[in-house]
């Protein structure tokens, strides 16, 4: 009886060990890329598409970078991207799908394509004021961009 119990326990251990293995492809898709090796900027029509220090993104958490921007004209469509100073592939982030991701709304994340060329985001404020634009690289193949109003 003791021998049978040990055999069952050994078999159960092997089954559980097999269940705890990981899929490396899933880990690769959601790897921590908080160590972005370049400086990112919010670049848009309000900066003449230049990389300006005032709109440099700062790291908030392991995967999230953000900056503040003041939009002063109610009803104007502001166009922008998140990119490095050289528009480098992999760091040139615009919308992924024009129908789903181009137009930002407060608090609703949209998917980004960081290998884009002309795919700029668009945001039309209902109120003049300060906004925070953030990009989340938790899933490096499809980062998420979000805009939120800041009340100061």
N, CA, C and O atoms as a GROMACS GRO file, in nm:
protein
  608
    1UNK      N    1   0.082  -0.119   0.000
    1UNK     CA    2   0.000   0.000   0.000
    1UNK      C    3   0.087   0.125   0.000
    1UNK      O    4   0.059   0.221  -0.072
    2UNK      N    5   0.192   0.123   0.082
    2UNK     CA    6   0.282   0.238   0.090
    2UNK      C    7   0.350   0.262  -0.045
    2UNK      O    8   0.368   0.376  -0.087
    3UNK      N    9   0.390   0.151  -0.112
    3UNK     CA   10   0.457   0.160  -0.241
    3UNK      C   11   0.362   0.219  -0.346
    3UNK      O   12   0.404   0.299  -0.429
    4UNK      N   13   0.235   0.181  -0.343
    4UNK     CA   14   0.136   0.231  -0.439
    4UNK      C   15   0.114   0.380  -0.418
    4UNK      O   16   0.100   0.455  -0.515
    5UNK      N   17   0.109   0.425  -0.292
    5UNK     CA   18   0.091   0.567  -0.262
    5UNK      C   19   0.208   0.650  -0.314
    5UNK      O   20   0.188   0.758  -0.370
    6UNK      N   21   0.329   0.599  -0.296
    6UNK     CA   22   0.447   0.670  -0.344
    6UNK      C   23   0.448   0.677  -0.497
    6UNK      O   24   0.487   0.779  -0.554
    7UNK      N   25   0.406   0.571  -0.562
    7UNK     CA   26   0.400   0.569  -0.708
    7UNK      C   27   0.300   0.671  -0.758
    7UNK      O   28   0.327   0.743  -0.855
    8UNK      N   29   0.182   0.679  -0.693
    8UNK     CA   30   0.078   0.775  -0.732
    8UNK      C   31   0.127   0.917  -0.710
    8UNK      O   32   0.105   1.004  -0.794
    9UNK      N   33   0.194   0.943  -0.597
    9UNK     CA   34   0.246   1.076  -0.568
    9UNK      C   35   0.353   1.116  -0.669
    9UNK      O   36   0.357   1.232  -0.712
   10UNK      N   37   0.439   1.024  -0.708
   10UNK     CA   38   0.543   1.054  -0.806
   10UNK      C   39   0.480   1.087  -0.941
   10UNK      O   40   0.524   1.181  -1.009
   11UNK      N   41   0.379   1.012  -0.981
   11UNK     CA   42   0.311   1.037  -1.108
   11UNK      C   43   0.241   1.173  -1.105
   11UNK      O   44   0.246   1.248  -1.203
   12UNK      N   45   0.177   1.204  -0.992
   12UNK     CA   46   0.108   1.333  -0.979
   12UNK      C   47   0.209   1.448  -0.987
   12UNK      O   48   0.180   1.552  -1.047
   13UNK      N   49   0.326   1.431  -0.929
   13UNK     CA   50   0.429   1.535  -0.935
   13UNK      C   51   0.474   1.560  -1.078
   13UNK      O   52   0.495   1.675  -1.118
   14UNK      N   53   0.488   1.454  -1.156
   14UNK     CA   54   0.528   1.469  -1.296
   14UNK      C   55   0.421   1.543  -1.376
   14UNK      O   56   0.452   1.628  -1.459
   15UNK      N   57   0.293   1.509  -1.351
   15UNK     CA   58   0.182   1.576  -1.421
   15UNK      C   59   0.180   1.723  -1.386
   15UNK      O   60   0.167   1.807  -1.476
   16UNK      N   61   0.191   1.758  -1.259
   16UNK     CA   62   0.189   1.897  -1.216
   16UNK      C   63   0.309   1.974  -1.271
   16UNK      O   64   0.295   2.090  -1.309
   17UNK      N   65   0.424   1.912  -1.275
   17UNK     CA   66   0.542   1.979  -1.330
   17UNK      C   67   0.521   2.011  -1.477
   17UNK      O   68   0.562   2.117  -1.524
   18UNK      N   69   0.458   1.920  -1.550
   18UNK     CA   70   0.430   1.945  -1.691
   18UNK      C   71   0.333   2.060  -1.709
   18UNK      O   72   0.345   2.135  -1.806
   19UNK      N   73   0.238   2.076  -1.618
   19UNK     CA   74   0.140   2.184  -1.626
   19UNK      C   75   0.200   2.320  -1.595
   19UNK      O   76   0.147   2.423  -1.636
   20UNK      N   77   0.312   2.321  -1.523
   20UNK     CA   78   0.368   2.451  -1.484
   20UNK      C   79   0.470   2.503  -1.583
   20UNK      O   80   0.529   2.609  -1.560
   21UNK      N   81   0.494   2.433  -1.693
   21UNK     CA   82   0.590   2.484  -1.791
   21UNK      C   83   0.532   2.605  -1.862
   21UNK      O   84   0.411   2.625  -1.863
   22UNK      N   85   0.619   2.687  -1.920
   22UNK     CA   86   0.574   2.809  -1.985
   22UNK      C   87   0.598   2.802  -2.135
   22UNK      O   88   0.683   2.727  -2.182
   23UNK      N   89   0.522   2.880  -2.207
   23UNK     CA   90   0.536   2.893  -2.352
   23UNK      C   91   0.625   3.013  -2.379
   23UNK      O   92   0.586   3.126  -2.352
   24UNK      N   93   0.747   2.989  -2.431
   24UNK     CA   94   0.842   3.097  -2.454
   24UNK      C   95   0.790   3.202  -2.550
   24UNK      O   96   0.826   3.319  -2.537
   25UNK      N   97   0.705   3.165  -2.646
   25UNK     CA   98   0.654   3.265  -2.740
   25UNK      C   99   0.563   3.364  -2.668
   25UNK      O  100   0.561   3.482  -2.702
   26UNK      N  101   0.487   3.317  -2.570
   26UNK     CA  102   0.401   3.407  -2.493
   26UNK      C  103   0.487   3.501  -2.409
   26UNK      O  104   0.456   3.620  -2.399
   27UNK      N  105   0.593   3.451  -2.349
   27UNK     CA  106   0.681   3.536  -2.270
   27UNK      C  107   0.744   3.643  -2.358
   27UNK      O  108   0.759   3.758  -2.314
   28UNK      N  109   0.782   3.608  -2.479
   28UNK     CA  110   0.844   3.705  -2.568
   28UNK      C  111   0.748   3.819  -2.602
   28UNK      O  112   0.790   3.934  -2.612
   29UNK      N  113   0.619   3.788  -2.620
   29UNK     CA  114   0.522   3.891  -2.657
   29UNK      C  115   0.495   3.988  -2.544
   29UNK      O  116   0.462   4.103  -2.569
   30UNK      N  117   0.508   3.943  -2.420
   30UNK     CA  118   0.474   4.029  -2.308
   30UNK      C  119   0.596   4.058  -2.221
   30UNK      O  120   0.582   4.086  -2.102
   31UNK      N  121   0.714   4.052  -2.279
   31UNK     CA  122   0.834   4.074  -2.200
   31UNK      C  123   0.843   4.218  -2.151
   31UNK      O  124   0.783   4.309  -2.209
   32UNK      N  125   0.916   4.236  -2.045
   32UNK     CA  126   0.934   4.369  -1.988
   32UNK      C  127   1.031   4.447  -2.073
   32UNK      O  128   1.150   4.415  -2.079
   33UNK      N  129   0.982   4.550  -2.140
   33UNK     CA  130   1.069   4.634  -2.221
   33UNK      C  131   1.082   4.771  -2.158
   33UNK      O  132   1.100   4.870  -2.227
   34UNK      N  133   1.073   4.776  -2.027
   34UNK     CA  134   1.087   4.901  -1.956
   34UNK      C  135   1.223   4.964  -1.978
   34UNK      O  136   1.243   5.083  -1.951
   35UNK      N  137   1.317   4.885  -2.026
   35UNK     CA  138   1.451   4.936  -2.054
   35UNK      C  139   1.458   4.986  -2.198
   35UNK      O  140   1.545   4.944  -2.274
   36UNK      N  141   1.367   5.076  -2.234
   36UNK     CA  142   1.372   5.136  -2.367
   36UNK      C  143   1.504   5.210  -2.378
   36UNK      O  144   1.538   5.292  -2.292
   37UNK      N  145   1.579   5.179  -2.482
   37UNK     CA  146   1.715   5.230  -2.492
   37UNK      C  147   1.726   5.361  -2.571
   37UNK      O  148   1.832   5.390  -2.626
   38UNK      N  149   1.619   5.437  -2.575
   38UNK     CA  150   1.622   5.566  -2.644
   38UNK      C  151   1.526   5.662  -2.573
   38UNK      O  152   1.438   5.618  -2.499
   39UNK      N  153   1.543   5.787  -2.596
   39UNK     CA  154   1.453   5.888  -2.540
   39UNK      C  155   1.335   5.905  -2.635
   39UNK      O  156   1.353   5.920  -2.756
   40UNK      N  157   1.215   5.903  -2.579
   40UNK     CA  158   1.094   5.918  -2.659
   40UNK      C  159   1.032   6.056  -2.637
   40UNK      O  160   1.046   6.116  -2.530
   41UNK      N  161   0.965   6.105  -2.741
   41UNK     CA  162   0.902   6.237  -2.738
   41UNK      C  163   0.760   6.228  -2.792
   41UNK      O  164   0.728   6.141  -2.873
   42UNK      N  165   0.677   6.319  -2.746
   42UNK     CA  166   0.547   6.341  -2.809
   42UNK      C  167   0.573   6.443  -2.919
   42UNK      O  168   0.609   6.557  -2.892
   43UNK      N  169   0.555   6.402  -3.044
   43UNK     CA  170   0.586   6.486  -3.159
   43UNK      C  171   0.459   6.506  -3.240
   43UNK      O  172   0.392   6.410  -3.278
   44UNK      N  173   0.425   6.632  -3.267
   44UNK     CA  174   0.302   6.656  -3.340
   44UNK      C  175   0.296   6.792  -3.404
   44UNK      O  176   0.395   6.864  -3.411
   45UNK      N  177   0.176   6.826  -3.451
   45UNK     CA  178   0.160   6.955  -3.517
   45UNK      C  179   0.189   7.071  -3.422
   45UNK      O  180   0.229   7.179  -3.466
   46UNK      N  181   0.171   7.050  -3.292
   46UNK     CA  182   0.198   7.153  -3.192
   46UNK      C  183   0.347   7.171  -3.164
   46UNK      O  184   0.386   7.268  -3.098
   47UNK      N  185   0.432   7.078  -3.213
   47UNK     CA  186   0.578   7.092  -3.201
   47UNK      C  187   0.643   7.105  -3.338
   47UNK      O  188   0.766   7.098  -3.351
   48UNK      N  189   0.562   7.126  -3.439
   48UNK     CA  190   0.609   7.124  -3.578
   48UNK      C  191   0.679   6.991  -3.609
   48UNK      O  192   0.772   6.986  -3.690
   49UNK      N  193   0.635   6.884  -3.542
   49UNK     CA  194   0.683   6.748  -3.558
   49UNK      C  195   0.828   6.730  -3.512
   49UNK      O  196   0.892   6.631  -3.546
   50UNK      N  197   0.880   6.827  -3.437
   50UNK     CA  198   1.016   6.818  -3.384
   50UNK      C  199   1.015   6.746  -3.249
   50UNK      O  200   0.914   6.742  -3.179
   51UNK      N  201   1.130   6.688  -3.213
   51UNK     CA  202   1.150   6.629  -3.080
   51UNK      C  203   1.193   6.741  -2.986
   51UNK      O  204   1.306   6.788  -2.994
   52UNK      N  205   1.104   6.784  -2.898
   52UNK     CA  206   1.132   6.894  -2.806
   52UNK      C  207   1.139   6.842  -2.663
   52UNK      O  208   1.057   6.760  -2.622
   53UNK      N  209   1.236   6.891  -2.589
   53UNK     CA  210   1.257   6.847  -2.451
   53UNK      C  211   1.131   6.864  -2.365
   53UNK      O  212   1.106   6.783  -2.276
   54UNK      N  213   1.053   6.967  -2.392
   54UNK     CA  214   0.930   6.991  -2.314
   54UNK      C  215   0.832   6.875  -2.327
   54UNK      O  216   0.747   6.856  -2.240
   55UNK      N  217   0.843   6.798  -2.434
   55UNK     CA  218   0.751   6.687  -2.458
   55UNK      C  219   0.820   6.552  -2.452
   55UNK      O  220   0.774   6.454  -2.511
   56UNK      N  221   0.931   6.546  -2.380
   56UNK     CA  222   1.003   6.421  -2.359
   56UNK      C  223   0.923   6.332  -2.264
   56UNK      O  224   0.876   6.379  -2.160
   57UNK      N  225   0.908   6.206  -2.299
   57UNK     CA  226   0.836   6.113  -2.213
   57UNK      C  227   0.927   6.066  -2.100
   57UNK      O  228   1.046   6.044  -2.122
   58UNK      N  229   0.871   6.050  -1.983
   58UNK     CA  230   0.946   5.997  -1.869
   58UNK      C  231   0.885   5.864  -1.827
   58UNK      O  232   0.765   5.842  -1.842
   59UNK      N  233   0.970   5.778  -1.775
   59UNK     CA  234   0.924   5.646  -1.734
   59UNK      C  235   0.847   5.657  -1.603
   59UNK      O  236   0.896   5.713  -1.505
   60UNK      N  237   0.724   5.602  -1.603
   60UNK     CA  238   0.638   5.605  -1.485
   60UNK      C  239   0.644   5.473  -1.408
   60UNK      O  240   0.651   5.472  -1.285
   61UNK      N  241   0.641   5.362  -1.482
   61UNK     CA  242   0.655   5.228  -1.425
   61UNK      C  243   0.745   5.150  -1.520
   61UNK      O  244   0.801   5.206  -1.614
   62UNK      N  245   0.757   5.020  -1.496
   62UNK     CA  246   0.848   4.939  -1.576
   62UNK      C  247   0.820   4.947  -1.726
   62UNK      O  248   0.913   4.937  -1.806
   63UNK      N  249   0.696   4.965  -1.765
   63UNK     CA  250   0.661   4.961  -1.907
   63UNK      C  251   0.591   5.087  -1.958
   63UNK      O  252   0.562   5.097  -2.077
   64UNK      N  253   0.564   5.182  -1.871
   64UNK     CA  254   0.481   5.297  -1.907
   64UNK      C  255   0.563   5.426  -1.907
   64UNK      O  256   0.635   5.456  -1.812
   65UNK      N  257   0.549   5.503  -2.016
   65UNK     CA  258   0.615   5.632  -2.032
   65UNK      C  259   0.508   5.736  -2.061
   65UNK      O  260   0.409   5.706  -2.129
   66UNK      N  261   0.526   5.858  -2.011
   66UNK     CA  262   0.424   5.960  -2.035
   66UNK      C  263   0.484   6.101  -2.034
   66UNK      O  264   0.596   6.122  -1.989
   67UNK      N  265   0.405   6.195  -2.084
   67UNK     CA  266   0.439   6.336  -2.080
   67UNK      C  267   0.311   6.416  -2.075
   67UNK      O  268   0.202   6.366  -2.104
   68UNK      N  269   0.325   6.543  -2.037
   68UNK     CA  270   0.210   6.634  -2.032
   68UNK      C  271   0.214   6.728  -2.153
   68UNK      O  272   0.321   6.762  -2.204
   69UNK      N  273   0.095   6.767  -2.196
   69UNK     CA  274   0.083   6.860  -2.308
   69UNK      C  275  -0.037   6.948  -2.283
   69UNK      O  276  -0.140   6.902  -2.232
   70UNK      N  277  -0.026   7.075  -2.318
   70UNK     CA  278  -0.138   7.168  -2.302
   70UNK      C  279  -0.203   7.189  -2.438
   70UNK      O  280  -0.140   7.236  -2.532
   71UNK      N  281  -0.331   7.154  -2.445
   71UNK     CA  282  -0.410   7.177  -2.565
   71UNK      C  283  -0.504   7.293  -2.536
   71UNK      O  284  -0.592   7.282  -2.452
   72UNK      N  285  -0.483   7.404  -2.606
   72UNK     CA  286  -0.555   7.526  -2.575
   72UNK      C  287  -0.673   7.558  -2.662
   72UNK      O  288  -0.752   7.647  -2.629
   73UNK      N  289  -0.689   7.487  -2.772
   73UNK     CA  290  -0.798   7.520  -2.864
   73UNK      C  291  -0.904   7.411  -2.862
   73UNK      O  292  -0.879   7.300  -2.909
   74UNK      N  293  -1.019   7.441  -2.808
   74UNK     CA  294  -1.131   7.347  -2.803
   74UNK      C  295  -1.178   7.318  -2.945
   74UNK      O  296  -1.193   7.410  -3.025
   75UNK      N  297  -1.199   7.191  -2.976
   75UNK     CA  298  -1.250   7.153  -3.106
   75UNK      C  299  -1.146   7.135  -3.214
   75UNK      O  300  -1.178   7.087  -3.323
   76UNK      N  301  -1.019   7.173  -3.188
   76UNK     CA  302  -0.912   7.153  -3.286
   76UNK      C  303  -0.864   7.008  -3.278
   76UNK      O  304  -0.846   6.955  -3.169
   77UNK      N  305  -0.845   6.945  -3.392
   77UNK     CA  306  -0.789   6.810  -3.396
   77UNK      C  307  -0.637   6.819  -3.389
   77UNK      O  308  -0.573   6.861  -3.485
   78UNK      N  309  -0.580   6.781  -3.275
   78UNK     CA  310  -0.434   6.779  -3.259
   78UNK      C  311  -0.383   6.644  -3.309
   78UNK      O  312  -0.438   6.540  -3.274
   79UNK      N  313  -0.278   6.646  -3.390
   79UNK     CA  314  -0.222   6.524  -3.446
   79UNK      C  315  -0.082   6.503  -3.389
   79UNK      O  316  -0.004   6.598  -3.378
   80UNK      N  317  -0.050   6.379  -3.354
   80UNK     CA  318   0.080   6.351  -3.294
   80UNK      C  319   0.116   6.204  -3.302
   80UNK      O  320   0.033   6.119  -3.334
   81UNK      N  321   0.243   6.176  -3.270
   81UNK     CA  322   0.298   6.042  -3.259
   81UNK      C  323   0.389   6.038  -3.136
   81UNK      O  324   0.426   6.143  -3.083
   82UNK      N  325   0.424   5.919  -3.093
   82UNK     CA  326   0.529   5.900  -2.993
   82UNK      C  327   0.648   5.844  -3.071
   82UNK      O  328   0.636   5.740  -3.136
   83UNK      N  329   0.762   5.913  -3.064
   83UNK     CA  330   0.878   5.869  -3.143
   83UNK      C  331   1.006   5.918  -3.078
   83UNK      O  332   1.005   6.007  -2.993
   84UNK      N  333   1.116   5.859  -3.121
   84UNK     CA  334   1.245   5.909  -3.076
   84UNK      C  335   1.286   6.026  -3.165
   84UNK      O  336   1.211   6.065  -3.254
   85UNK      N  337   1.402   6.081  -3.141
   85UNK     CA  338   1.447   6.200  -3.214
   85UNK      C  339   1.472   6.174  -3.362
   85UNK      O  340   1.470   6.267  -3.443
   86UNK      N  341   1.497   6.047  -3.399
   86UNK     CA  342   1.533   6.015  -3.537
   86UNK      C  343   1.426   5.938  -3.614
   86UNK      O  344   1.452   5.888  -3.723
   87UNK      N  345   1.307   5.927  -3.558
   87UNK     CA  346   1.199   5.850  -3.621
   87UNK      C  347   1.245   5.706  -3.648
   87UNK      O  348   1.216   5.651  -3.755
   88UNK      N  349   1.316   5.646  -3.554
   88UNK     CA  350   1.372   5.512  -3.570
   88UNK      C  351   1.264   5.406  -3.574
   88UNK      O  352   1.169   5.410  -3.496
   89UNK      N  353   1.280   5.310  -3.665
   89UNK     CA  354   1.188   5.197  -3.671
   89UNK      C  355   1.188   5.127  -3.535
   89UNK      O  356   1.293   5.104  -3.476
   90UNK      N  357   1.071   5.094  -3.488
   90UNK     CA  358   1.055   5.034  -3.355
   90UNK      C  359   1.025   5.139  -3.249
   90UNK      O  360   0.977   5.105  -3.141
   91UNK      N  361   1.053   5.266  -3.279
   91UNK     CA  362   1.026   5.378  -3.187
   91UNK      C  363   0.954   5.491  -3.259
   91UNK      O  364   0.965   5.607  -3.218
   92UNK      N  365   0.880   5.460  -3.363
   92UNK     CA  366   0.803   5.558  -3.439
   92UNK      C  367   0.657   5.514  -3.431
   92UNK      O  368   0.606   5.448  -3.522
   93UNK      N  369   0.591   5.552  -3.322
   93UNK     CA  370   0.463   5.493  -3.284
   93UNK      C  371   0.344   5.578  -3.325
   93UNK      O  372   0.326   5.690  -3.277
   94UNK      N  373   0.264   5.523  -3.414
   94UNK     CA  374   0.138   5.583  -3.456
   94UNK      C  375   0.028   5.479  -3.441
   94UNK      O  376   0.050   5.374  -3.381
   95UNK      N  377  -0.089   5.508  -3.495
   95UNK     CA  378  -0.199   5.414  -3.478
   95UNK      C  379  -0.173   5.283  -3.552
   95UNK      O  380  -0.103   5.280  -3.654
   96UNK      N  381  -0.231   5.175  -3.498
   96UNK     CA  382  -0.217   5.044  -3.562
   96UNK      C  383  -0.324   5.023  -3.668
   96UNK      O  384  -0.294   4.981  -3.780
   97UNK      N  385  -0.449   5.054  -3.634
   97UNK     CA  386  -0.561   5.036  -3.725
   97UNK      C  387  -0.636   5.168  -3.736
   97UNK      O  388  -0.686   5.218  -3.635
   98UNK      N  389  -0.643   5.225  -3.853
   98UNK     CA  390  -0.702   5.358  -3.870
   98UNK      C  391  -0.844   5.367  -3.816
   98UNK      O  392  -0.880   5.465  -3.751
   99UNK      N  393  -0.925   5.266  -3.842
   99UNK     CA  394  -1.065   5.270  -3.799
   99UNK      C  395  -1.081   5.258  -3.648
   99UNK      O  396  -1.174   5.313  -3.590
  100UNK      N  397  -0.989   5.185  -3.583
  100UNK     CA  398  -1.004   5.158  -3.439
  100UNK      C  399  -0.914   5.244  -3.350
  100UNK      O  400  -0.950   5.271  -3.235
  101UNK      N  401  -0.798   5.285  -3.399
  101UNK     CA  402  -0.696   5.340  -3.311
  101UNK      C  403  -0.652   5.483  -3.340
  101UNK      O  404  -0.579   5.541  -3.260
  102UNK      N  405  -0.694   5.542  -3.450
  102UNK     CA  406  -0.644   5.674  -3.487
  102UNK      C  407  -0.695   5.784  -3.394
  102UNK      O  408  -0.619   5.873  -3.355
  103UNK      N  409  -0.822   5.779  -3.360
  103UNK     CA  410  -0.884   5.887  -3.283
  103UNK      C  411  -0.888   5.852  -3.135
  103UNK      O  412  -0.955   5.758  -3.094
  104UNK      N  413  -0.814   5.929  -3.056
  104UNK     CA  414  -0.807   5.905  -2.912
  104UNK      C  415  -0.924   5.970  -2.840
  104UNK      O  416  -0.968   6.079  -2.875
  105UNK      N  417  -0.973   5.900  -2.739
  105UNK     CA  418  -1.074   5.953  -2.647
  105UNK      C  419  -1.018   5.938  -2.507
  105UNK      O  420  -0.942   5.846  -2.479
  106UNK      N  421  -1.056   6.028  -2.420
  106UNK     CA  422  -1.001   6.029  -2.283
  106UNK      C  423  -1.022   5.894  -2.215
  106UNK      O  424  -1.134   5.842  -2.208
  107UNK      N  425  -0.912   5.840  -2.164
  107UNK     CA  426  -0.915   5.719  -2.083
  107UNK      C  427  -0.930   5.588  -2.158
  107UNK      O  428  -0.937   5.483  -2.095
  108UNK      N  429  -0.936   5.591  -2.290
  108UNK     CA  430  -0.955   5.469  -2.368
  108UNK      C  431  -0.825   5.436  -2.443
  108UNK      O  432  -0.787   5.508  -2.536
  109UNK      N  433  -0.757   5.327  -2.403
  109UNK     CA  434  -0.632   5.291  -2.470
  109UNK      C  435  -0.656   5.246  -2.615
  109UNK      O  436  -0.756   5.180  -2.644
  110UNK      N  437  -0.563   5.281  -2.703
  110UNK     CA  438  -0.567   5.235  -2.841
  110UNK      C  439  -0.433   5.170  -2.874
  110UNK      O  440  -0.332   5.198  -2.810
  111UNK      N  441  -0.434   5.083  -2.974
  111UNK     CA  442  -0.313   5.011  -3.010
  111UNK      C  443  -0.224   5.096  -3.100
  111UNK      O  444  -0.270   5.172  -3.184
  112UNK      N  445  -0.093   5.080  -3.078
  112UNK     CA  446   0.006   5.153  -3.156
  112UNK      C  447   0.087   5.057  -3.242
  112UNK      O  448   0.105   4.940  -3.208
  113UNK      N  449   0.135   5.110  -3.352
  113UNK     CA  450   0.230   5.042  -3.439
  113UNK      C  451   0.357   5.127  -3.435
  113UNK      O  452   0.358   5.240  -3.485
  114UNK      N  453   0.463   5.074  -3.377
  114UNK     CA  454   0.586   5.152  -3.361
  114UNK      C  455   0.682   5.138  -3.479
  114UNK      O  456   0.799   5.176  -3.470
  115UNK      N  457   0.633   5.083  -3.587
  115UNK     CA  458   0.707   5.079  -3.712
  115UNK      C  459   0.633   5.159  -3.819
  115UNK      O  460   0.654   5.138  -3.939
  116UNK      N  461   0.547   5.249  -3.777
  116UNK     CA  462   0.464   5.324  -3.872
  116UNK      C  463   0.542   5.442  -3.929
  116UNK      O  464   0.645   5.482  -3.876
  117UNK      N  465   0.491   5.496  -4.037
  117UNK     CA  466   0.553   5.612  -4.098
  117UNK      C  467   0.462   5.734  -4.083
  117UNK      O  468   0.502   5.833  -4.023
  118UNK      N  469   0.341   5.728  -4.136
  118UNK     CA  470   0.252   5.843  -4.134
  118UNK      C  471   0.130   5.826  -4.044
  118UNK      O  472   0.045   5.914  -4.040
  119UNK      N  473   0.121   5.717  -3.972
  119UNK     CA  474   0.002   5.686  -3.893
  119UNK      C  475  -0.005   5.766  -3.764
  119UNK      O  476   0.020   5.712  -3.656
  120UNK      N  477  -0.040   5.893  -3.772
  120UNK     CA  478  -0.044   5.978  -3.653
  120UNK      C  479  -0.178   5.964  -3.581
  120UNK      O  480  -0.282   5.939  -3.643
  121UNK      N  481  -0.173   5.983  -3.449
  121UNK     CA  482  -0.293   5.984  -3.367
  121UNK      C  483  -0.361   6.120  -3.379
  121UNK      O  484  -0.297   6.219  -3.416
  122UNK      N  485  -0.489   6.124  -3.348
  122UNK     CA  486  -0.564   6.249  -3.351
  122UNK      C  487  -0.647   6.259  -3.223
  122UNK      O  488  -0.710   6.163  -3.180
  123UNK      N  489  -0.645   6.378  -3.162
  123UNK     CA  490  -0.724   6.403  -3.042
  123UNK      C  491  -0.786   6.541  -3.050
  123UNK      O  492  -0.717   6.639  -3.079
  124UNK      N  493  -0.916   6.548  -3.025
  124UNK     CA  494  -0.989   6.675  -3.026
  124UNK      C  495  -1.042   6.701  -2.885
  124UNK      O  496  -1.136   6.634  -2.842
  125UNK      N  497  -0.983   6.797  -2.813
  125UNK     CA  498  -1.028   6.822  -2.675
  125UNK      C  499  -1.163   6.894  -2.669
  125UNK      O  500  -1.193   6.981  -2.752
  126UNK      N  501  -1.242   6.856  -2.569
  126UNK     CA  502  -1.367   6.925  -2.542
  126UNK      C  503  -1.345   7.042  -2.447
  126UNK      O  504  -1.429   7.132  -2.437
  127UNK      N  505  -1.229   7.039  -2.377
  127UNK     CA  506  -1.192   7.147  -2.285
  127UNK      C  507  -1.045   7.181  -2.308
  127UNK      O  508  -0.962   7.093  -2.332
  128UNK      N  509  -1.014   7.309  -2.300
  128UNK     CA  510  -0.873   7.350  -2.304
  128UNK      C  511  -0.810   7.312  -2.171
  128UNK      O  512  -0.875   7.319  -2.067
  129UNK      N  513  -0.686   7.272  -2.174
  129UNK     CA  514  -0.617   7.238  -2.050
  129UNK      C  515  -0.504   7.140  -2.071
  129UNK      O  516  -0.459   7.116  -2.183
  130UNK      N  517  -0.458   7.085  -1.960
  130UNK     CA  518  -0.345   6.993  -1.959
  130UNK      C  519  -0.392   6.849  -1.975
  130UNK      O  520  -0.494   6.809  -1.919
  131UNK      N  521  -0.316   6.773  -2.053
  131UNK     CA  522  -0.345   6.632  -2.077
  131UNK      C  523  -0.217   6.552  -2.061
  131UNK      O  524  -0.107   6.603  -2.083
  132UNK      N  525  -0.232   6.427  -2.024
  132UNK     CA  526  -0.119   6.335  -2.016
  132UNK      C  527  -0.135   6.230  -2.124
  132UNK      O  528  -0.238   6.164  -2.134
  133UNK      N  529  -0.031   6.216  -2.205
  133UNK     CA  530  -0.028   6.111  -2.307
  133UNK      C  531   0.070   6.006  -2.259
  133UNK      O  532   0.184   6.037  -2.224
  134UNK      N  533   0.025   5.880  -2.257
  134UNK     CA  534   0.113   5.773  -2.211
  134UNK      C  535   0.116   5.660  -2.313
  134UNK      O  536   0.022   5.640  -2.391
  135UNK      N  537   0.226   5.586  -2.310
  135UNK     CA  538   0.240   5.466  -2.393
  135UNK      C  539   0.286   5.353  -2.304
  135UNK      O  540   0.380   5.367  -2.225
  136UNK      N  541   0.219   5.239  -2.316
  136UNK     CA  542   0.246   5.122  -2.234
  136UNK      C  543   0.306   5.014  -2.324
  136UNK      O  544   0.241   4.965  -2.416
  137UNK      N  545   0.432   4.978  -2.295
  137UNK     CA  546   0.503   4.878  -2.374
  137UNK      C  547   0.497   4.738  -2.314
  137UNK      O  548   0.583   4.655  -2.345
  138UNK      N  549   0.398   4.711  -2.230
  138UNK     CA  550   0.391   4.577  -2.170
  138UNK      C  551   0.392   4.469  -2.278
  138UNK      O  552   0.463   4.369  -2.266
  139UNK      N  553   0.314   4.490  -2.384
  139UNK     CA  554   0.317   4.401  -2.499
  139UNK      C  555   0.392   4.475  -2.609
  139UNK      O  556   0.334   4.560  -2.677
  140UNK      N  557   0.519   4.444  -2.626
  140UNK     CA  558   0.602   4.522  -2.716
  140UNK      C  559   0.558   4.516  -2.861
  140UNK      O  560   0.591   4.606  -2.938
  141UNK      N  561   0.484   4.414  -2.901
  141UNK     CA  562   0.438   4.407  -3.040
  141UNK      C  563   0.318   4.497  -3.064
  141UNK      O  564   0.291   4.536  -3.177
  142UNK      N  565   0.246   4.531  -2.958
  142UNK     CA  566   0.130   4.621  -2.971
  142UNK      C  567   0.120   4.709  -2.848
  142UNK      O  568   0.038   4.682  -2.760
  143UNK      N  569   0.202   4.814  -2.838
  143UNK     CA  570   0.191   4.906  -2.725
  143UNK      C  571   0.055   4.975  -2.723
  143UNK      O  572  -0.013   4.983  -2.826
  144UNK      N  573   0.016   5.024  -2.607
  144UNK     CA  574  -0.111   5.095  -2.593
  144UNK      C  575  -0.085   5.241  -2.562
  144UNK      O  576  -0.001   5.274  -2.479
  145UNK      N  577  -0.158   5.329  -2.630
  145UNK     CA  578  -0.148   5.474  -2.608
  145UNK      C  579  -0.278   5.521  -2.546
  145UNK      O  580  -0.387   5.483  -2.590
  146UNK      N  581  -0.266   5.606  -2.443
  146UNK     CA  582  -0.383   5.658  -2.372
  146UNK      C  583  -0.363   5.807  -2.348
  146UNK      O  584  -0.251   5.854  -2.328
  147UNK      N  585  -0.475   5.881  -2.350
  147UNK     CA  586  -0.472   6.023  -2.312
  147UNK      C  587  -0.569   6.045  -2.199
  147UNK      O  588  -0.680   5.990  -2.199
  148UNK      N  589  -0.528   6.124  -2.101
  148UNK     CA  590  -0.614   6.160  -1.987
  148UNK      C  591  -0.601   6.307  -1.958
  148UNK      O  592  -0.494   6.365  -1.975
  149UNK      N  593  -0.709   6.367  -1.914
  149UNK     CA  594  -0.704   6.506  -1.877
  149UNK      C  595  -0.646   6.518  -1.737
  149UNK      O  596  -0.673   6.434  -1.650
  150UNK      N  597  -0.565   6.621  -1.715
  150UNK     CA  598  -0.505   6.646  -1.585
  150UNK      C  599  -0.570   6.770  -1.527
  150UNK      O  600  -0.578   6.874  -1.592
  151UNK      N  601  -0.617   6.758  -1.404
  151UNK     CA  602  -0.677   6.872  -1.337
  151UNK      C  603  -0.580   6.924  -1.233
  151UNK      O  604  -0.550   6.854  -1.135
  152UNK      N  605  -0.531   7.044  -1.252
  152UNK     CA  606  -0.432   7.100  -1.159
  152UNK      C  607  -0.489   7.218  -1.085
  152UNK      O  608  -0.420   7.278  -1.002
   0.00000   0.00000   0.00000
